[in-house]
């Protein structure tokens, strides 16, 4: 019995194998990054944190111009502080170590639609805030005024004091723990665990 082995162009075969691998890895990495971006966005909207915050999640694949066996995907947020807070559930304290001031609905909006500070609120309304300490529940900053049709505290126009009431404008608390509403690591782990199967499937399909 006579056996004969002929290798006609091993360099060409190896190059085709490498090319198939580069394409498989790059496609799998890109799909995993895009899938993770979609999963994180779905988590954010599912937690009722809004489409605007969900759209801060972005993804990018490198290198951009060519397939590579060393391809990588980056998934990130353009609002990392906010995302991280909802992902970790941190304990929040005031910078000065005194009080966290939280406006109520009666406070309305501040400049640019932001939350008003007590000083800004007093300047805008002409009312004076009064501190009321409480043992049970948050302490209060209240004002003597009335509520308008929008539920905002305003100065009373009545000379007799009719309709005048003590309106809670700000809640005063020492600290608050933000409730953990996201689990980004869960989706990231799923994306990583699914990569080998994606790469193998793409490599086989590319060779076929």
C-alpha positions as CSV (number, residue, x, y, z in Angstrom):
1,X,0.0,0.0,0.0
2,X,1.4,3.4,-1.0
3,X,0.3,6.6,0.7
4,X,0.9,10.0,-0.8
5,X,0.3,13.4,0.9
6,X,0.3,16.5,-1.1
7,X,0.3,20.0,0.4
8,X,-0.3,22.4,-2.4
9,X,-0.6,25.8,-0.7
10,X,-0.5,25.6,3.1
11,X,0.2,29.4,3.4
12,X,-3.0,30.1,1.5
13,X,-5.0,27.8,3.6
14,X,-3.7,29.2,6.9
15,X,-4.4,32.8,5.7
16,X,-8.0,31.8,4.9
17,X,-8.3,30.3,8.3
18,X,-7.0,33.4,10.0
19,X,-9.3,35.6,7.9
20,X,-12.3,33.6,8.9
21,X,-11.2,33.8,12.6
22,X,-10.8,37.5,12.4
23,X,-14.2,38.0,10.9
24,X,-15.8,35.7,13.4
25,X,-14.2,37.4,16.4
26,X,-15.0,40.9,15.2
27,X,-18.7,40.1,14.4
28,X,-19.2,38.3,17.7
29,X,-17.6,41.1,19.7
30,X,-19.7,43.7,17.9
31,X,-22.9,41.8,18.4
32,X,-22.2,41.2,22.0
33,X,-21.5,44.9,22.6
34,X,-24.7,45.9,20.8
35,X,-26.7,43.4,22.7
36,X,-25.3,44.5,26.0
37,X,-26.1,48.1,25.1
38,X,-29.7,47.1,24.4
39,X,-30.0,45.1,27.6
40,X,-28.7,48.0,29.7
41,X,-31.1,50.4,28.0
42,X,-34.0,48.0,28.6
43,X,-33.0,47.7,32.3
44,X,-33.0,51.5,32.7
45,X,-36.4,52.0,31.0
46,X,-37.8,49.0,32.9
47,X,-36.8,50.6,36.2
48,X,-38.8,53.7,35.1
49,X,-35.6,55.9,34.9
50,X,-36.6,57.2,31.5
51,X,-35.6,57.0,27.8
52,X,-33.3,60.0,28.2
53,X,-31.1,58.2,30.7
54,X,-31.3,55.0,28.7
55,X,-30.0,56.8,25.6
56,X,-26.8,57.7,27.5
57,X,-25.7,54.0,27.1
58,X,-23.4,53.7,24.0
59,X,-21.3,51.0,22.5
60,X,-18.3,51.0,20.1
61,X,-16.2,48.2,18.6
62,X,-12.4,48.4,18.0
63,X,-10.6,48.3,15.6
64,X,-13.2,50.1,13.5
65,X,-11.7,49.8,10.1
66,X,-10.8,46.1,9.9
67,X,-11.6,42.7,11.5
68,X,-9.1,41.4,14.1
69,X,-8.5,38.5,16.4
70,X,-8.0,41.1,19.1
71,X,-11.3,42.9,18.6
72,X,-12.8,44.5,21.6
73,X,-16.1,46.3,22.5
74,X,-16.7,49.1,24.9
75,X,-20.1,49.8,26.4
76,X,-20.4,52.9,28.5
77,X,-22.7,55.6,29.7
78,X,-22.5,59.4,29.1
79,X,-24.0,59.8,32.6
80,X,-21.8,57.4,34.6
81,X,-22.4,59.0,38.0
82,X,-26.2,58.7,37.8
83,X,-26.0,55.1,36.3
84,X,-23.5,54.0,39.0
85,X,-25.8,55.4,41.8
86,X,-28.8,53.4,40.6
87,X,-26.5,50.3,40.0
88,X,-24.9,50.3,43.5
89,X,-27.5,51.9,45.8
90,X,-25.1,54.1,47.7
91,X,-25.6,55.9,51.0
92,X,-25.8,59.7,50.3
93,X,-24.8,62.3,52.8
94,X,-24.5,66.1,52.4
95,X,-21.1,67.5,51.6
96,X,-21.0,69.6,54.7
97,X,-22.1,66.7,56.9
98,X,-25.3,68.5,58.1
99,X,-28.5,68.1,56.1
100,X,-29.7,66.9,52.7
101,X,-32.4,69.3,51.5
102,X,-35.1,67.8,49.4
103,X,-37.7,70.1,47.8
104,X,-41.4,69.0,48.0
105,X,-43.9,69.5,45.2
106,X,-44.9,72.8,46.8
107,X,-41.4,74.2,46.2
108,X,-41.9,74.2,42.4
109,X,-38.9,74.4,40.0
110,X,-35.8,76.4,40.3
111,X,-33.7,78.1,37.6
112,X,-33.5,76.0,34.4
113,X,-36.0,73.6,35.7
114,X,-33.6,72.4,38.4
115,X,-34.4,71.7,42.0
116,X,-34.4,75.0,44.0
117,X,-32.2,75.7,47.0
118,X,-33.8,77.2,50.1
119,X,-32.0,80.5,49.4
120,X,-33.2,80.6,45.8
121,X,-36.7,79.8,46.9
122,X,-36.9,82.6,49.4
123,X,-35.5,85.1,46.9
124,X,-38.1,84.0,44.3
125,X,-41.2,84.0,46.5
126,X,-40.4,86.6,49.1
127,X,-41.4,84.1,51.8
128,X,-39.3,83.1,54.8
129,X,-38.6,79.5,55.6
130,X,-38.9,78.3,59.2
131,X,-37.1,75.2,60.5
132,X,-39.2,72.6,62.3
133,X,-37.2,69.7,63.8
134,X,-39.0,66.3,64.1
135,X,-38.0,63.2,66.0
136,X,-39.9,60.8,63.8
137,X,-39.5,61.4,60.1
138,X,-37.5,64.2,58.3
139,X,-37.3,67.7,59.7
140,X,-39.0,70.4,57.7
141,X,-38.5,73.9,56.3
142,X,-41.9,75.4,56.1
143,X,-43.3,78.8,54.9
144,X,-46.5,80.6,55.9
145,X,-48.4,81.0,52.6
146,X,-51.0,79.4,50.5
147,X,-51.1,76.8,47.7
148,X,-52.0,78.0,44.2
149,X,-54.0,75.9,41.7
150,X,-50.7,74.1,40.7
151,X,-50.0,73.1,44.2
152,X,-47.1,75.5,44.6
153,X,-46.6,77.6,47.7
154,X,-47.0,81.4,47.1
155,X,-47.5,84.4,49.3
156,X,-51.0,85.0,50.5
157,X,-52.8,88.1,49.1
158,X,-55.4,88.1,51.8
159,X,-55.1,90.9,54.4
160,X,-57.1,88.9,56.9
161,X,-54.9,85.8,56.7
162,X,-57.6,83.7,55.1
163,X,-56.2,80.6,53.4
164,X,-52.9,81.1,55.2
165,X,-51.2,77.8,56.2
166,X,-47.9,76.3,57.1
167,X,-46.7,74.7,53.9
168,X,-43.7,72.1,54.0
169,X,-41.3,73.4,51.3
170,X,-38.2,71.3,52.0
171,X,-37.5,68.0,53.7
172,X,-34.4,67.9,55.8
173,X,-32.6,64.5,56.4
174,X,-29.2,63.5,57.6
175,X,-28.7,60.8,55.0
176,X,-30.5,58.6,52.5
177,X,-29.7,55.3,50.9
178,X,-30.6,55.2,47.2
179,X,-32.5,52.1,46.3
180,X,-30.6,49.8,43.9
181,X,-32.6,49.7,40.8
182,X,-30.2,48.2,38.2
183,X,-28.0,45.1,37.9
184,X,-25.6,45.9,35.0
185,X,-23.1,43.2,36.0
186,X,-25.7,40.5,35.3
187,X,-26.2,41.5,31.7
188,X,-22.4,42.0,31.2
189,X,-21.7,38.5,32.5
190,X,-24.3,37.0,30.1
191,X,-22.7,38.9,27.2
192,X,-19.2,37.6,28.1
193,X,-20.4,34.0,28.7
194,X,-22.1,34.0,25.3
195,X,-19.0,35.1,23.4
196,X,-17.3,31.7,22.8
197,X,-20.4,30.2,21.2
198,X,-20.8,33.3,19.0
199,X,-17.2,33.1,17.8
200,X,-17.3,29.4,17.1
201,X,-20.6,29.6,15.2
202,X,-19.3,32.5,13.1
203,X,-16.0,30.9,12.4
204,X,-17.7,27.7,11.1
205,X,-20.2,29.6,9.0
206,X,-17.4,31.8,7.6
207,X,-15.4,28.7,6.5
208,X,-18.5,27.1,5.0
